[in-house]
Structure formats: C-alpha cells, structure tokens
Amino acid sequence: MAWTTGRGSLQAHYTRTMAVPSAFADFCCELLASLGSLRARRMFGGWGLSIEGLTVAIVADLGQGDRLWLKADAESRTVFEAAGCARFTYPMRQGDSMVDRSMNYYCPPDDAMDAPDAMAPWARLALDSALKARANRPTPTPRPRRVGPRAEAAPPSRPVKRAPAAGTRRRPQG
C-alpha cells in the first residue's frame, strides 16, 4: 500500500495493516475482568494479556488450538498442579535432538473457563505471581559517574538553537 498524505490516511493505513485482535484473546480478557481492565497485545505468535504493564497470562497455540495460560510462581505452581492443570511446555532443538522446555504458565481448570466468577481465584494467583516477579526483578545499576581529571575536561554540551522570538525576522546571511 502506498503512503498517502491526506489527513487521517496514516492512521487508516496502520488500522488496515495491523493484525485483527483474536476473539479468543478478547474472551480471555473478559474472563480475567476481576483483575481490572486487561490489554491483549500480539506476542511471539500469540497474545500477552497484561494489566498496568504486568503480563498475567498469555494466549498461545501449542498444537491444540488457542489456550489461556496463567502466570505462576513456585507457590502457585503447586496449586495449579494439584488441580491437574497443564504446564506451558514447548519443544526446542538442542544440538541434534529436541528437548522439552517449559515456562511458568499453566492452563486454568476447564470449569474456570466457563465464567469470570469461576476464573477469579485463578486470575488472582496469576496476578500475585506477576507482582512477585516484578518485586524480585533486579533493579538496574546506574552508570558510574566520571571522576578525576577527565570529568572536568569533558566537552561542553552543544548549544541549543532557539527559535526567533515572535514578531522578529531572521536576517539573510550573505
């Protein structure tokens, strides 16, 4: 599609070329509504479902159709496994062979997929896991400040070009 210059045409271009949201991802956002307003974004061929920047669930097809996978941690993992929930596992090539890799995401029980009320306790587990993961994330270390003779000899920053004051004209350079 060619770029056009009319008003709104750039927005129309992006609207037409962006992927259409998955109806199943939207349904999952409705199921997880007890957490608040979720946002579904394309992620690695599937969908990431997040609230206030925290990914609490993903929607992915691992060969059995789109499924909802809720974030878990060491504590909630035992709850998911006790309920018979499947873990997010995918094959990966390692050398000449294929090995199974997994992520800390689990499918909720089938009955939780029926209504937001049934999903609420599982959604809360996923949110708690996401909050713990954020709290345990290492804080980035600040860059060290220069000290010593090179710090004082640093070149001054470039001057900022200012726009002429209103009502003034620039003189032609010649």
N, C-alpha and C positions, 0 to 999 in steps of 0.2 A: 504494500500500500504506500502510495506517495504521501509525503508530508504536505499539508496544506496550511495556508496562513490565515484562514478565516477565524473569527472569534469562536472559541469552543471546539475547534476542529482537532486540536491536540488532545483534549480530553476525550473526544469521541474516538480518536484513534486508539488511545490506551484502553478505553472501555471495550472496544471491539476486539482487541488483540489479547486481553487478559483472560486467563482461564476462568471458566464459569464455576462458581462455588459448587461443591459437592452437596447434593441433597442429604446424603448420609451424615456428612460433617455438620451441616446445619441442624439435623435431628439430634446429633450428639450434644451440640451446644444447648439445645432445649432441655435435654436430659440432665445436663450439668448446671442448669439455671439456678439451683440452690446456692451455688458459689457466687453468683453475680453475673454480670454481662461478660460472656466469653467472646473471644475473637478467633475465627478459623483462618489460618494462613497456610498457603502451599508450603510444603517442607519435604524435601527428599522424595518426591514422587507420591507423597501422602499429604496429610494435613496436620498441623500443630494447633492445638486448642489451648489458648492462654487467657489468663485474666491478669490485668495490670502487669504485663511483661513476664509472668510466670507461666511456663508451659506445664499444664497439669495433665494433659492427655494428648495422644496422637491417634490419628485415623490412618491405618495402613492396610494394604492388601498383601498378605504373605502367602498367597496362593489359594485362599479360601474365601475370597471376596473382602470387601472393606469391613474392618472390625475396629472397635474402640479399644484403646489400650490406655490404662490409667497409670500415672506415675506412682512408683512405690519406693520404699527405702527398706533398710534392714528390719525395722519394727513392723511395718505394714506388710512386708513380704510374707510373714508367717500367717497373717490374716487371709491374704489372697490365696495362699497355698492350701490353707485349711478348708477354704470354700471350694477348692477344686479348680481354681482359675488358672488358665494357661499363661505362661510367661512368653514375652515377646522374644522369639528366637528366630534367627535367620542364618542361612548357610554362607560361609565365606571361604574363599580359596586361600589356602596356606601351603605354599610350595606346590606340590603336585596333587594334593588332596584337598577335600572340602571338610571344613570343621564347622560346628555349630557355635555361633556367638549369640549372646543374649544381652538385653538391656533391662533396666529396672522398670519395666512396664508390664502390666497384667491386664487381661480381659476381665471385665466385671462378670459376675454370675449372670446367667441368662435371664433370670427373673428381674434383675436390676435394669435390664434394657426395656422393660415394659412401661415405666412411668418415672417422672422426676422424683417422686417421693421414695420409690424403691431404690433409686440411684443415689440419693442424698448421702447416706453413710459412706458409700464407696467414693463419692466425689470428695467428701471431706478428708478421707485418707489420702487421696491424691494431692489435694491442696496442702495438707500438712507435710507431705513428703517434699513437695516443691519448695515450701517455706524453709524446711530444714536444709535442703540442698543449697538454697540461696545463702542461708546463715553460715554454712560450712565452707562456702566458696572462699578461697584465699583472696585477701584484698591485694590489689596491685601495688607493687612497691613503687614509690615515687622515684623519679630520676634524681640521681645525686646532683647537688649544686656544685658549680665550679668554685674552687677555692684556689688561692695562690695568685701568682703574678699574671697568669693568662686570663683570669677572671676580670681583672681590672683593664686589661688590654683588649677586651672584646670590642669589636667594631660597634659603633652606634647603630641603632635601628634606622631603617630607611625613613626619610621624612614622609609624612602623609601629605598627598596632594589634596588641597582643599578646593572645593567648588567656589567660583566667584560669588560674592555677595549679590543678593537680589538687586536688580537695577543697575549693575555695573557691566561694563563691556570689556572684553579682552582686547588688548592692543595686538594688532598683527605684528608678528616677528619678521624682521626682514633684514 
